[in-house]
Amino acid sequence: MPKEIECCGKPLKFIPEARKDWMSYIPHTTDCAACKTHFERKPEHKEIAYRRMEGHYECTRCGGEISTIDVAHPVWDGPFDGAGSGFCHNEQVPYCPKCEEVPSFRGMPIRVNSERPLTKSQVEAMIAQGEV
């Protein structure tokens, strides 16, 4: 059984964030009630969390600094799956280089319902507004 992650001597209760199903990183998050430190973790890694520090995150298992990798999500905004403008949306996914494998840079496609291919800035605006 994985060891519970604690802060200030108390176990932390992580809550899943609402994100889109194409995203590679859908964190479970919490804040310590005593010291207000913010934590994130991947749902599949119950024994590893990322603690927010000044200007960076650190691993709760080894204390190392968290790295990120850009995961490329192809945008399918054409008339059928796999068709469209040919660009990708990049998502930064965190990982601990000492405790976790480097995530795959290949992301799930983002399907955009559109009569015609969109510009990259149009799709980025739709992503930022949560429309896709």
N, C-alpha and C positions, 0 to 999 in steps of 0.2 A: 504494500500500500504506500503511495507517495506521501512524503512528509508534507504537512500543511505549511504554507508560507505564513510567517508571522511578522509583525512589526510592533514594537513597544510591548512585547510579551503576550500579544493576543493574536489568534488566528485571523487572517483576512478573508472576507467573503467577496468573491469576484462575481461581477454581473456582466453578461454578454452585451456588447454594444450592437445597436441596430445598424447594419451595413447591407450593401447590395451583394447578391449571391455570386457575382463574378469576382469579387475582391479576394485577394490572396491572404490578406491579414484582417481578420475580424476579431479584435481583441476582447478579452474579458478584463474589466477594469475595476479598481477600487481605490479609495483613499483611506489611509489610517485615521481612525477617529481621534487618536491622541495627538499625533504630530502632523497630520494633514499631508503626509508624503503620498504621492500618486504612484500607483503600480498598474502594470499591464501584463497580461500573459496570453499565450496562445491556448485555445481550449484543449488541444491535444497534449500540452506540456503542463501538467498540474504541479510539477515540482520546480519549475523554473518560471520566474517572473522578472520583469524589468522595472527597476526602481528609478524614478525620475530624480536626477541630481541637478546641480547647477550646470546648464548647458549640455547635458547628455543623460543617457540612461545607463544603469549598471545592472549586471546579472545578480540575482539574489542567491544563486548557487555558488558562483566562483568569485564574484566581485569585479569581474572584467567589464570593460566598456562594451556596450552594445553597438554592433555595426548594422548597416542597412544595405540592401541590394535593390536595384530597380527591377521590378517585374513588369514585363511588357504585355499589355492586353490588346490584341488586335481589335480594331473597331469594324464591326460588320454593319455598315449602313447602306448597303445596296439592296436590290430586290430579292436576294436569296442568301442563305447562310454561306459565309466565306467571301461574299462580294462586298465591295465598297470602295472607299477612298484610298485604302492602302496604308493608313498610318496606325500607330499604336498609342495608347494612353499608358504612361508609366506610373506605377504605384511603388512607393518605398515600403519595403517589408523588413522589419527588424529581426535580428538573430544574434545569439551569443556565439562568437567564433570559437570559443573554447568548449562550449557545452552542446551546441547544436550544429547540424549540418547546414551548409549554405543552401537557402531555398532556391528552387528552380526559377530561372528568369522568364520561363514561359508561362504566361498567365491565361486565364480563361477569356474567351472572346466577349466583347461587349456588343450586344445586339441593340441596334438603334432602329426603330421603325421610322422610315423616311421614304418619301416619294422619290427622292434623288439623293446622291451622295452629298454629305455636308462637309464644310471646311473643318479643319482641326479645331479652330477657335470656337466654332458652333458646338461641336461635340464636347469640348472641355467645359464650356459654359453649362451644358446640360448635365454633365457629371457633377460639377460644383453645386448645382441647384438640386441634385438628387433625382433628376428626371429619368436617368437610366441606371 
